[in-house]
Every structure is written in C-alpha cells, then in structure tokens.
Amino acid sequence: MRYLTAGESHGPKLVGILEGVPSGAKIDKETIDQALQERQKGPGRGGRMKIEKDQVTILSGVRGGLTTGAPIALEIINRDWANWEKIMAWGDEADLESRKVITPRPGHADLTGHLKYRTEVRNVLERASARETAMRVAIGNIAVQILEALGVEIRGQVLSVGKVRMNSEDTPEYWQRVQASEWKVGDPQGEEALYTQLQEARSKGESLGGVLQIQVQNLLPGLGSYVQWDRKLDGRLAQAVLSVQAIKGVAFGMGFAAGQHFGSEVHDPIGYDSGRGYYRYSNNAGGIEGGMTNGEPVIIEAVMKPIPTLYSPLSTVNLETKEVMEASVERSDVCAVPAALVVLKHVAAWEILQAILEKFPADTWDELDKAWQDYKRFVSEQ
C-alpha cells in the first residue's frame, strides 16, 4: 500500500490518494468523519477549529460501502479558504503581499524551508502546517476499519502534558475514563491540574507539549522482518510517528528506561500454554523483538514539543532587513496533545496494516481475512 497527500493549510482543500487496499473491505464514511471530528477536539485548541467542520468526501475506490481495489481518492474541504481565496489563489490574481511572512518563527519549518526551496515563507508554512494531518487521519481511518474487522484494536492515552503527569492503570474502567476525557486521560485529579496549567500557559502566551502512548492490541507474531533494516516494523512505526508535526521522540515498551536496568530486568521471559501458544510474562519490549511483532501488545510512546507558534513570540531575524525582531504570529493552539494522539493512532494503523498485507498479500478482503485466521490458528497450535 502507499498514499500521497496534497493541499495547503489555507488552500481550498486537502486531497489524498491511497493505493493497494484490497477489494471488498467495508468502509464507513461516518466513522472517518468521527475520527476527523475527534482530531479537532481538545481544551487547548485554537480558533481554526471553530471554523472547520471536517468531513471527508470519497471520490473513488469505494462503491456501495465496499472498496473496489482501485485507488481511493479523498478530499476534505477547508472552510477557512473563503477568508484566504485571494491570498492563496493559484493564478496571477494572487495577493502575494498582504500576508507575506518575513519574520520566520523559531521551531517551525519557516526559515529552513525558505532557504531550501528559495520561496516565500508563506508557501513553506502552508504545507508544513499540521493541518495536513487531517487527511492522514482520514486515510489512516480506512486502515483502522480494516484492522478492527480483523480483531485488531488501537487505543491511546495522554500520559503527561507540560509538568503534569498522570497516574495510569490498565482496567476497563480506566480506559472508559480515558475515552470520555477531553484530555484523553484517566486520572481525574491529574485532569483538574491540566486545566489549571492550560490557563496559566494561555495567560502567558505560552504553549504546552506532552507525552502520548499508543497501544495496538491483538496482533499476531511475525509482522515486520529482521532480514533488512527497512523492513523492521519498529523502525517503520517510529518513522511514521516522527513524521507527525511537533513529535520529537519515540520509544517502545520500557523505552529509554531500559538503559537503566540489568538485562534480566528488561527482557521478557517466554511462556507456553496449550491453545494459546507462546507468550511473554512481561512486555518491556513493547510487543516488538528483532523488528517483528511477538504477539504481545505493541506499546509506543511519543513526546510532543510545545507548539512553536507563541502569542508571546521569540526573537527572530527579518529576512529583508536582517534586523532582530519578534517572530510573526499565525493563529495557533495552546495545546494540541489530545489531537496529536488521534493522529498517531491513525498513522500507526496504516503501518500495521501495511505489515499485515506484506505478510498476507491479498487482492480481496476475503483472502486477507482467511489468511489471517489460518495463521492465527497456526500460531495458537504451535
């Protein structure tokens, strides 16, 4: 499978084309729209989310609610385009001056993109914007729906925002609280502290980052491979996660803490049960060993930096005069950590489905489902 996206933050629309999805897979547009709406939520979101009401239009590749095997084309309309039509026009009528950016923002792609492509900063920030992730959520949700039909579940939680860290559990009641929470946390006391911290950041013109966790449940062992570096599933998941704007680090299982323990405290002993097959007594590896899933849940943690657009801007250099002055301010969020969690779940889903289709090549859903179920029985009987 592969996909491409196109579109600018304030352009008319975002578009995506994905190829390689088996035919006969059931796809529900409303489920995609629900994921898009979830991406827009969160206590720290800015004014842009009050304008946009993201919904996907499926242009091709799905008929009667089932994939056809042909490329799937998607679009998401940018409602804010109405306010930018003159500025972002493709032709000679484009207003290239009124929203020209000459004071690049620290922490953004602004300056480096300007130097690399020798283009005006507005052209850089329009494509580098996290608005692009709306289409990646739509594309990833197609993968989520196919994975769910195979019995694979992807869930996530926010572990910390700023200096406030949550107390986490692994019970059904806890995950219900996570799902119901605006912050995607299951710690009520910690959630109260998050609102207080958010107000402080907003009043100071600051922004907040955090740590997020993704869990992929019910995977079979053997997805990915050790035979070449670029087939290792943890490497591919890490690349997908780090490709999301503002994500600066990724770890699996015990992560960086593994470097602080003896080997006997890190590696997961192997057990066996008839009817279940092989399993691990613990999951410090985060479900991946040797670049392959080992049958335990895949656990991914990622750190998101504070959004670099600050309403109390840092200093920068004027591109025309070379004077030191304050950076430009684009409309932005104070905190988008819960929204980033939605994006990470969907980019991870795409990589997981890609690995499944590499192990079980299939032109149709029925072929994929049969291969998956046959292998599931094989694994449990070993």
Backbone torsions as a table, in degrees:
resi	resn	phi	psi	omega
1	MET	NA	154.3	174.8
2	ARG	-154.9	162.2	175.7
3	TYR	-152.2	158.1	173.2
4	LEU	-133.0	148.6	173.3
5	THR	-124.8	158.8	174.9
6	ALA	-149.6	161.2	177.7
7	GLY	127.0	152.8	178.7
8	GLU	-108.5	162.2	-177.3
9	SER	-57.7	-42.4	-178.7
10	HIS	-112.1	19.1	174.5
11	GLY	-79.7	-178.8	-175.5
12	PRO	-67.9	-31.8	-176.2
13	LYS	-165.0	164.5	168.2
14	LEU	-105.0	140.7	179.4
15	VAL	-130.1	153.4	178.4
16	GLY	-146.5	144.9	174.3
17	ILE	-128.8	125.8	176.7
18	LEU	-123.0	144.4	-173.5
19	GLU	-134.5	145.9	175.9
20	GLY	101.7	2.9	177.6
21	VAL	-75.2	127.8	-179.4
22	PRO	-58.6	151.9	177.3
23	SER	-76.2	156.5	175.2
24	GLY	84.3	4.2	176.9
25	ALA	-82.5	134.0	-177.7
26	LYS	-78.5	126.9	-178.9
27	ILE	-126.4	128.6	-179.7
28	ASP	-110.3	117.0	-179.0
29	LYS	-61.8	-39.2	-178.4
30	GLU	-62.5	-33.5	177.3
31	THR	-66.9	-39.2	174.7
32	ILE	-61.9	-45.6	-179.2
33	ASP	-62.3	-37.2	177.5
34	GLN	-62.2	-40.7	177.6
35	ALA	-65.3	-40.3	177.7
36	LEU	-62.9	-40.5	178.2
37	GLN	-67.7	-36.0	177.9
38	GLU	-64.2	-36.6	178.0
39	ARG	-63.7	-27.4	-177.5
40	GLN	-82.9	-11.2	-173.5
41	LYS	-87.6	171.3	176.5
42	GLY	130.8	143.9	-175.6
43	PRO	-63.7	-23.9	-174.6
44	GLY	-101.3	11.2	-177.4
45	ARG	-72.5	155.0	-175.6
46	GLY	-97.8	-166.7	-174.2
47	GLY	-66.5	-25.8	-178.0
48	ARG	-59.8	-35.9	-177.0
49	MET	-71.1	-16.2	175.0
50	LYS	-79.2	-18.4	180.0
51	ILE	-88.7	-47.5	-173.6
52	GLU	-81.3	140.8	171.8
53	LYS	-128.7	77.9	-166.9
54	ASP	-63.4	128.9	172.7
55	GLN	-142.3	146.4	-179.3
56	VAL	-95.7	144.9	167.8
57	THR	-111.7	124.4	178.7
58	ILE	-91.7	115.2	-173.0
59	LEU	-93.7	-27.2	-178.3
60	SER	-163.3	165.8	173.3
61	GLY	86.6	-5.6	176.7
62	VAL	-133.4	129.9	-180.0
63	ARG	-141.3	128.3	-178.8
64	GLY	64.0	27.2	179.9
65	GLY	81.0	3.9	-179.1
66	LEU	-123.1	140.3	174.9
67	THR	-64.5	148.5	-177.5
68	THR	-103.1	-9.1	-174.0
69	GLY	94.3	-16.2	176.3
70	ALA	-80.9	164.5	176.0
71	PRO	-55.1	138.9	178.3
72	ILE	-98.9	124.2	178.8
73	ALA	-110.3	133.4	-177.3
74	LEU	-128.0	152.4	171.2
75	GLU	-142.6	148.6	173.9
76	ILE	-128.5	122.1	-178.6
77	ILE	-76.6	136.7	171.5
78	ASN	-92.3	108.4	179.3
79	ARG	-65.5	-29.5	-179.0
80	ASP	-68.2	-11.0	177.2
81	TRP	-54.7	-32.9	-178.9
82	ALA	-59.7	-28.3	179.9
83	ASN	-89.6	-7.5	-174.2
84	TRP	-126.0	6.9	-171.6
85	GLU	-56.6	-43.0	-179.6
86	LYS	-69.3	-40.2	-176.4
87	ILE	-70.9	-39.8	-173.0
88	MET	-99.9	11.4	179.5
89	ALA	-59.5	147.0	-176.3
90	TRP	-82.1	-20.2	-172.8
91	GLY	-97.4	-167.3	-177.2
92	ASP	-63.8	-19.1	-177.7
93	GLU	-78.0	-4.2	-177.4
94	ALA	-62.0	134.8	174.7
95	ASP	-84.4	103.1	-174.7
96	LEU	-92.7	-0.3	-172.6
97	GLU	-110.9	-37.9	-167.7
98	SER	-66.8	-30.5	177.3
99	ARG	-118.0	29.9	177.5
100	LYS	-65.6	138.3	-178.0
101	VAL	-108.5	118.4	179.4
102	ILE	-120.7	2.7	178.0
103	THR	-123.4	86.3	-175.0
104	PRO	-61.2	143.9	-176.2
105	ARG	-88.0	128.4	174.4
106	PRO	-58.4	137.8	178.7
107	GLY	91.6	-9.5	179.0
108	HIS	-101.9	176.3	175.2
109	ALA	-78.4	-3.0	-168.1
110	ASP	-49.5	-62.1	-171.8
111	LEU	-69.8	-47.5	-177.2
112	THR	-65.3	-39.2	176.4
113	GLY	-64.2	-38.3	176.8
114	HIS	-60.8	-43.6	-179.6
115	LEU	-71.3	-39.9	-177.0
116	LYS	-66.9	-49.2	-173.9
117	TYR	-98.7	-1.9	179.1
118	ARG	51.9	47.6	-177.5
119	THR	-130.8	164.0	-179.2
120	GLU	-65.3	145.4	-174.2
121	VAL	-58.6	-33.6	178.4
122	ARG	-54.6	-39.8	179.9
123	ASN	-66.0	-31.0	179.6
124	VAL	-73.0	-53.7	-172.9
125	LEU	-68.2	-26.0	179.2
126	GLU	-64.4	-37.5	180.0
127	ARG	-90.9	-31.7	-178.6
128	ALA	-74.1	-15.2	-177.6
129	SER	-57.3	148.4	176.0
130	ALA	-70.1	-4.6	172.2
131	ARG	-55.7	-29.8	179.1
132	GLU	-58.3	-26.7	-176.3
133	THR	-71.1	-14.9	175.7
134	ALA	-59.3	-43.2	178.9
135	MET	-69.6	-34.3	178.5
136	ARG	-68.0	-29.6	174.1
137	VAL	-68.3	-43.3	179.2
138	ALA	-60.5	-45.7	179.0
139	ILE	-64.7	-46.1	-178.6
140	GLY	-64.2	-28.2	-179.1
141	ASN	-70.3	-27.3	172.6
142	ILE	-61.8	-41.9	175.7
143	ALA	-64.8	-41.5	179.1
144	VAL	-57.6	-44.8	-177.8
145	GLN	-64.9	-37.8	178.2
146	ILE	-69.9	-40.9	177.8
147	LEU	-62.3	-43.4	-179.8
148	GLU	-61.8	-35.4	177.5
149	ALA	-65.9	-25.3	175.2
150	LEU	-85.5	-6.7	-178.9
151	GLY	94.9	8.8	179.9
152	VAL	-90.7	129.6	-177.8
153	GLU	-114.5	135.1	175.0
154	ILE	-118.5	124.0	178.8
155	ARG	-134.8	166.9	-177.9
156	GLY	-156.2	164.6	178.1
157	GLN	-149.6	155.6	172.7
158	VAL	-91.3	124.5	-178.9
159	LEU	-90.2	-30.9	178.6
160	SER	-161.0	154.1	170.9
161	VAL	-134.2	127.3	-177.1
162	GLY	56.6	-125.9	-178.6
163	LYS	-95.8	2.9	-176.8
164	VAL	-99.8	117.1	179.9
165	ARG	-109.5	139.9	-177.2
166	MET	-85.0	153.8	165.3
167	ASN	-90.9	121.4	-174.9
168	SER	-112.7	155.1	178.5
169	GLU	-133.8	-177.1	174.9
170	ASP	-139.3	67.1	178.4
171	THR	-127.5	156.7	177.4
172	PRO	-56.8	-38.3	-179.9
173	GLU	-64.9	-39.7	179.1
174	TYR	-61.6	-47.3	-177.6
175	TRP	-68.8	-26.8	173.1
176	GLN	-65.9	-39.5	177.7
177	ARG	-66.2	-39.1	177.4
178	VAL	-59.7	-47.3	-177.7
179	GLN	-62.8	-34.5	-177.6
180	ALA	-83.2	-14.6	-173.7
181	SER	-81.4	138.4	173.3
182	GLU	-62.0	-34.3	-178.2
183	TRP	-88.2	-7.4	-174.8
184	LYS	61.4	47.9	175.7
185	VAL	-127.2	156.5	-179.9
186	GLY	-113.4	15.6	-177.7
187	ASP	-112.4	100.7	-175.1
188	PRO	-58.5	-40.9	179.5
189	GLN	-66.6	-42.8	177.3
190	GLY	-62.1	-36.2	-179.3
191	GLU	-64.3	-38.5	176.6
192	GLU	-60.8	-41.4	179.4
193	ALA	-65.3	-30.1	178.8
194	LEU	-65.5	-40.9	178.9
195	TYR	-64.2	-40.0	177.7
196	THR	-63.6	-44.7	179.7
197	GLN	-64.4	-38.3	179.3
198	LEU	-62.3	-43.0	179.7
199	GLN	-63.7	-38.2	178.0
200	GLU	-63.6	-45.9	-179.6
201	ALA	-63.1	-42.7	-179.4
202	ARG	-63.6	-40.7	-178.5
203	SER	-68.2	-25.2	-179.5
204	LYS	-94.8	0.0	-176.1
205	GLY	70.4	25.9	-177.1
206	GLU	-99.2	178.5	174.9
207	SER	-135.8	165.5	-174.6
208	LEU	-131.0	141.0	171.3
209	GLY	-111.5	-166.5	-179.6
210	GLY	-178.5	-173.8	179.8
211	VAL	-118.5	134.1	-176.2
212	LEU	-123.9	154.1	178.2
213	GLN	-131.9	134.7	174.8
214	ILE	-113.8	137.8	175.3
215	GLN	-125.2	130.2	176.6
216	VAL	-113.6	113.5	-173.8
217	GLN	-100.1	151.6	170.0
218	ASN	70.9	30.4	173.7
219	LEU	-83.9	150.0	175.1
220	LEU	-90.1	154.0	177.8
221	PRO	-69.8	150.6	172.8
222	GLY	101.6	7.6	174.1
223	LEU	-82.8	135.3	-171.3
224	GLY	90.8	-175.0	-179.4
225	SER	-159.7	155.8	176.3
226	TYR	-97.2	-5.6	-166.7
227	VAL	-75.6	-23.9	173.8
228	GLN	-140.7	148.6	-175.1
229	TRP	-58.8	-35.8	-174.6
230	ASP	-85.5	4.3	175.4
231	ARG	-105.2	0.2	178.6
232	LYS	-73.0	124.1	-172.2
233	LEU	-67.0	-36.8	178.9
234	ASP	-64.8	-36.9	176.8
235	GLY	-64.1	-39.7	-179.1
236	ARG	-73.0	-38.9	175.3
237	LEU	-63.9	-41.3	179.7
238	ALA	-61.9	-42.4	179.1
239	GLN	-62.7	-42.5	179.7
240	ALA	-63.1	-44.4	-179.1
241	VAL	-65.7	-44.7	-178.4
242	LEU	-70.8	-15.6	177.4
243	SER	-75.9	-12.6	179.1
244	VAL	-78.5	133.1	-175.9
245	GLN	-52.3	135.7	175.1
246	ALA	78.8	-3.0	176.3
247	ILE	-82.2	125.3	-173.2
248	LYS	-117.7	-4.7	179.7
249	GLY	-162.9	151.8	-179.6
250	VAL	-144.1	145.7	179.1
251	ALA	-147.6	158.4	179.9
252	PHE	-120.2	137.0	176.8
253	GLY	60.1	-125.5	179.4
254	MET	-65.1	-23.9	175.8
255	GLY	62.8	-136.2	-174.7
256	PHE	-67.4	-22.6	178.5
257	ALA	-64.7	-19.6	-179.9
258	ALA	-61.6	-27.1	179.4
259	GLY	-73.9	-4.3	-177.0
260	GLN	-107.4	7.5	-175.0
261	HIS	-129.1	159.7	171.1
262	PHE	-68.7	157.4	-179.4
263	GLY	-57.4	-37.6	-179.4
264	SER	-65.5	-19.9	179.2
265	GLU	-91.6	-8.6	-174.0
266	VAL	-106.0	-47.2	-171.5
267	HIS	-79.6	149.2	-169.5
268	ASP	-96.1	112.9	178.5
269	PRO	-58.9	148.0	-176.5
270	ILE	-100.1	136.3	175.2
271	GLY	-124.2	175.5	179.7
272	TYR	-147.7	136.1	173.2
273	ASP	-132.5	135.6	175.4
274	SER	-63.1	131.1	-177.3
275	GLY	90.4	-21.6	176.5
276	ARG	-106.1	-33.5	-176.0
277	GLY	87.4	-156.0	-178.5
278	TYR	-78.1	146.4	176.7
279	TYR	-152.0	171.6	178.4
280	ARG	-109.5	144.0	178.0
281	TYR	-73.5	-22.0	177.9
282	SER	-141.3	178.5	-178.3
283	ASN	-138.2	47.7	178.1
284	ASN	-66.4	-25.8	179.1
285	ALA	-74.0	-11.6	-178.6
286	GLY	69.9	30.1	173.0
287	GLY	81.9	3.4	-179.2
288	ILE	-133.6	126.3	174.7
289	GLU	-132.1	132.7	179.4
290	GLY	62.2	27.8	-179.5
291	GLY	80.1	8.1	-177.1
292	MET	-127.7	148.9	172.1
293	THR	-64.3	143.1	-179.8
294	ASN	-111.4	8.2	178.5
295	GLY	99.4	-16.2	175.5
296	GLU	-86.3	162.7	178.4
297	PRO	-57.6	137.5	174.2
298	VAL	-80.7	121.6	-177.3
299	ILE	-115.0	118.1	-179.1
300	ILE	-121.0	130.1	171.6
301	GLU	-114.3	142.9	179.3
302	ALA	-138.2	148.4	176.9
303	VAL	-110.9	132.5	178.2
304	MET	-108.0	127.0	177.8
305	LYS	-74.2	160.1	172.8
306	PRO	-59.5	142.2	179.5
307	ILE	-58.0	131.4	-172.1
308	PRO	-77.3	-14.2	173.0
309	THR	-75.4	116.0	-176.7
310	LEU	-116.2	136.8	176.9
311	TYR	-78.4	-10.5	164.3
312	SER	-113.2	81.2	-164.7
313	PRO	-67.3	151.1	174.1
314	LEU	-79.1	169.9	179.5
315	SER	-79.3	152.0	178.2
316	THR	-149.4	-170.7	-179.7
317	VAL	-119.3	130.9	175.3
318	ASN	-66.0	123.7	-174.8
319	LEU	-65.8	-23.8	-177.2
320	GLU	-93.2	-42.2	-176.6
321	THR	-99.9	-15.9	-175.9
322	LYS	67.0	15.3	175.7
323	GLU	-77.1	148.6	173.6
324	VAL	-80.9	129.4	-179.8
325	MET	-156.3	-178.8	-179.5
326	GLU	-75.8	145.0	177.8
327	ALA	-66.9	156.4	176.2
328	SER	-68.6	159.1	-180.0
329	VAL	-121.0	118.7	171.7
330	GLU	-102.1	149.4	177.6
331	ARG	-54.6	132.0	-172.3
332	SER	-153.1	175.6	177.4
333	ASP	-92.9	156.6	168.9
334	VAL	-81.9	-39.3	179.4
335	CYS	-150.0	128.8	179.2
336	ALA	-124.9	25.2	-177.0
337	VAL	-62.0	-48.3	178.1
338	PRO	-60.3	-35.9	177.8
339	ALA	-66.8	-40.0	178.3
340	ALA	-62.0	-33.0	177.6
341	LEU	-59.6	-42.2	177.8
342	VAL	-61.2	-43.6	-179.8
343	VAL	-63.5	-44.7	-177.9
344	LEU	-62.5	-40.2	177.8
345	LYS	-58.3	-37.7	-175.1
346	HIS	-82.0	-35.8	176.2
347	VAL	-70.2	-32.8	175.9
348	ALA	-67.4	-39.4	179.7
349	ALA	-59.1	-41.1	179.8
350	TRP	-61.1	-45.0	-178.7
351	GLU	-66.8	-37.3	178.0
352	ILE	-64.3	-47.0	179.4
353	LEU	-64.1	-37.6	176.9
354	GLN	-58.7	-44.1	179.8
355	ALA	-66.1	-37.0	178.2
356	ILE	-64.2	-43.1	-178.6
357	LEU	-72.5	-23.4	173.8
358	GLU	-71.4	-37.6	178.4
359	LYS	-78.3	-34.3	-178.4
360	PHE	-124.2	73.7	-178.9
361	PRO	-57.0	132.0	-175.1
362	ALA	-152.0	136.4	174.1
363	ASP	-90.2	-19.3	-177.1
364	THR	-130.6	157.8	176.7
365	TRP	-60.8	-42.6	-178.0
366	ASP	-60.1	-40.7	178.2
367	GLU	-64.3	-42.9	-179.5
368	LEU	-64.9	-47.4	-178.7
369	ASP	-60.9	-43.1	179.8
370	LYS	-63.6	-45.5	-179.7
371	ALA	-62.0	-41.0	179.5
372	TRP	-63.7	-47.2	-178.4
373	GLN	-67.5	-38.3	177.8
374	ASP	-62.6	-44.2	-179.9
375	TYR	-68.1	-35.7	177.4
376	LYS	-60.2	-42.6	176.8
377	ARG	-66.1	-42.1	179.6
378	PHE	-58.9	-45.9	-178.3
379	VAL	-63.3	-41.8	-177.1
380	SER	-70.6	-21.2	-176.5
381	GLU	-95.7	-5.0	-178.8
382	GLN	-74.1	NA	NA
